[in-house]
């Protein structure tokens, strides 16, 4: 009976500490997922690094794998499909008193094509593995005269995928 109680307590203790979505300073996350938007879909990679209790910065890169051709049946080149951004997040899971397995993070990003904002959510099943979802919008485009395939990286985007603690 003692062994069962001891094992049960150890298991419960490991669950309470195993699933923290954001730990604060020194926390490192890596996300890989799908990028879904009007006119194409692709892959997205990101990393976030904890600066403090509720702040992180990171990097995002996305590449559109499938893209609709234009009216003249032209396909976009590599530069039209690729985007990279630097970002800042406010990790607010503990502010909203969410379960420690969850984090909600609004933020700003500065990319090759625009200055934008995003809102994301992470949920961790274990210490190292979770899922994320994120939506982003451009606030200010670098070029007001968007032509050709420039619209691909200047629109609302939805991302979903896996998140890992490193």
N, C-alpha and C positions, 0 to 999 in steps of 0.2 A: 504494500500500500504506500509506503514511504517513497519507493522508487517512482510509482505512478504520479504522485503529487509533485515530486521534485522534477520529473520530466515535463509535466504539465506546466509548472511554473517557468521552467527554462524555455519551453516552447512559446508561452505567452509573452515572456520578456523579450525574446528574439523578434517576435512579431511587432511589438510596440516600437522597437528601435530600427527595424529593418526597412521601413517604408517611409522615409522622409523625402518629400518632394523638393524642398529647398532648405539647405542647411546654413546658408549665409556665407560669410567670408571664407574663401578657399573652396567652395563647392564648384564642381565642374560637371557640366552636362553635355551630352552629344545626342543630337536628334537626326534621324534619317526618315524621310517620308515622301509622300506624294504631294505634288504641287498641282492644284486644280484651278483652272481659270477659263475665261471666255477665249476661245480660239486655240486652246492647247492644254496639254498636261505634261508633267515631267517629274523630276526628282529634286529633292531639296535636302541639303545638309546644313546643319547649324551646330554651333557650340556656344555655351554660355559659361561665364566665369564669375563666381560670387565676389562682390566687392565689400559687402557689409551685410547686416541683418536682412535688409530688404532691397538690395541693389545688385544688379549684375550687368555685365557688358558681354558682347559676343559678336560672332561673325556668321553670316548666312551666304550660301551660294545655291543657286538654282539653275537648272538646265531643262528646257522644254524638249521632251522626246518626240511628242506628236504635236504637230502644228498644222492648222488649216492653211492651205495655199490662198493667195490673194485672187482677185478677179482675173488677173492675167495668168493664173496658174503658176506663179513664182513661189518658190519655197524659201523660207528664211535661212540666212547663213548662221554660222556658229555665234557670232557677235550679237545677232538678233535674239538668239535663244538663251543666252547666258546672262545672269545678273549676279552681282555680289553686293553685300551690304555690311556695314558696321552697325551695331544696335546697342541700345541701353534699355534695360527692363527694370520695372518696379515690381518686385516679387511680393505679392500681397496676401498670400494664403493665410499667414498668421494674423495679419491685420483684420481680415474678415472672419477670423476664428474658424477656418476650415480645418478639417481633419488633416493631420500632418502628412498624409499620403497625397494631398492635393495642393496645387499652387495655381493661382491665377496671376498673370503677369501682363499688364499693359506696358507699352514701350514705344520708343521712337527709333527709326532707322534711317541711315544715310547711305544711299546706294549709288551705283554707277548711273542710274537713270532718273532718280527722284529722291525726295525727302518724304518719308512716310511714317505711318503709325501702325501698330499691330496690337492685337489682344489675343492672348494665348492661355491655355489651360493644360496642366500636366497632372497625371494620376499615376502613382507608382504602386505596382503589385508587390515588388520585392525591393531589396536594397539597391539592386542594379538595373532593374527593368521596369519601364512604365510606358504609357502612351501619351501623346500630346495632340492637341488640335490648336490651330492658330489661323486667324484671319488678318489680312493686311490691306491697307489702302494708301494710295499716294496722297500726300497733302500738297506738295509743290513739285511740279514736273520741271525739269531743267530746260525743256523746249516746249513752248506753248503751241508750236506748229507740229503736231504729231502726224507723221506720214508713214506710209509703208508698214513695216512690222514694228515700229516704235511703240505701238499700243500694247504689245505683248507684255512688256515689263512696266507698264504705267496704268494699272487697273486693279480692281479688287481681286484678291487671291485668297484661296482657302487651302490650308495644309493640314495633313493628318499623317501620323506615323508613330514610330517607336522612339522612346527616349531612354538614355542610358546614363547612369552615374559613372564617372571615371575616377 
